[in-house]
Amino acid sequence: MAIVPLKQKAFVRKYIADNNDGWATDDYAEPVEYTVRATERFEVVTNQLGEEVTTSLKLLFDKMPDVSYDDMFSFTNELGHTIERKPISIKYTRMVNGKVTLTSVFL
């Protein structure tokens, strides 16, 4: 049970790294559906290189899903606008006991 209600859906396509056909194309697995809490607002976060970057979407996942910076995330809001990007930043929220309760993915 998540701390916040997770009523929206997002899709994650895992990056397949072992496909090197010489054409430098990225291959992704079939999309996996997750329940998330999406917040569409502009926010300045620090990416994995230490640079400050502006994001427009924050997805909250329950616990610690198997996601990485190479995966492709897709979210469609109530108006039908779809955002499909790789994450800029992934952050984990831990409770006092050290367990991860929420994963924040910034797109």
C-alpha positions in Angstrom: 0.0 0.0 0.0 1.5 3.3 -1.1 1.6 6.4 1.1 -0.2 8.5 -1.7 -3.0 7.2 -3.9 -1.7 5.8 -7.2 -4.7 6.2 -9.6 -3.0 6.8 -12.9 -1.2 4.5 -15.4 2.2 4.7 -16.9 4.0 2.3 -19.2 7.7 1.4 -19.1 9.6 -0.2 -21.9 12.8 -1.8 -20.7 15.9 -1.2 -22.8 17.4 -4.2 -24.6 21.1 -3.8 -24.5 22.2 -7.0 -26.2 20.9 -6.2 -29.7 23.8 -4.8 -31.7 22.9 -5.1 -35.4 25.4 -2.4 -36.5 22.7 0.2 -37.2 22.8 1.9 -33.8 19.1 1.6 -33.2 17.6 1.3 -29.7 15.4 -1.7 -29.0 12.9 -1.8 -26.2 10.9 -4.7 -24.8 7.1 -4.7 -24.7 5.5 -2.1 -22.4 4.8 -2.9 -18.8 1.9 -1.1 -17.1 2.4 0.5 -13.6 0.1 2.4 -11.3 1.6 5.8 -10.6 0.8 9.3 -9.3 1.6 11.8 -12.0 2.3 15.5 -11.4 2.6 17.7 -14.4 4.6 20.8 -13.3 7.9 22.4 -14.1 10.6 21.6 -11.6 14.4 21.9 -11.5 16.2 18.7 -10.6 19.7 17.4 -10.7 20.3 14.8 -13.4 22.8 11.8 -13.1 25.6 14.0 -14.4 25.1 16.7 -11.7 23.6 19.3 -14.0 20.4 21.2 -13.2 17.7 20.4 -15.6 14.0 21.5 -15.9 11.5 18.6 -15.9 7.8 18.8 -16.8 6.5 15.5 -15.4 7.1 13.6 -12.1 5.9 10.0 -11.8 5.6 8.4 -8.3 5.9 4.6 -8.2 5.2 2.3 -5.3 8.3 0.9 -3.6 11.2 0.2 -5.9 10.3 -0.9 -9.4 12.8 -2.3 -11.9 13.4 0.9 -13.8 16.6 2.5 -15.1 17.9 5.6 -17.0 17.9 3.7 -20.3 14.2 2.7 -20.2 11.5 4.6 -22.1 8.6 5.9 -20.0 5.2 6.8 -21.4 2.3 8.6 -19.7 -1.0 9.8 -21.2 -2.9 12.5 -19.2 -6.7 13.0 -19.0 -6.7 15.3 -22.0 -5.0 12.6 -24.2 -1.5 14.2 -24.4 1.2 11.6 -24.3 4.6 12.2 -22.9 7.2 9.6 -23.9 10.8 10.1 -22.7 13.8 8.7 -20.9 14.1 9.8 -17.3 16.2 12.8 -16.3 16.4 11.8 -12.7 15.3 8.9 -10.5 15.1 9.4 -6.7 14.1 7.1 -3.9 12.2 8.0 -0.7 13.1 5.9 2.3 11.3 5.4 5.6 13.0 5.5 9.0 13.6 1.7 8.8 15.6 2.2 5.5 13.1 0.6 3.1 12.2 2.4 -0.1 8.5 3.4 -0.1 8.3 5.7 -3.1 10.3 6.0 -6.3 10.2 9.4 -8.1 11.0 9.5 -11.8 11.4 12.9 -13.4 10.7 13.2 -17.1 
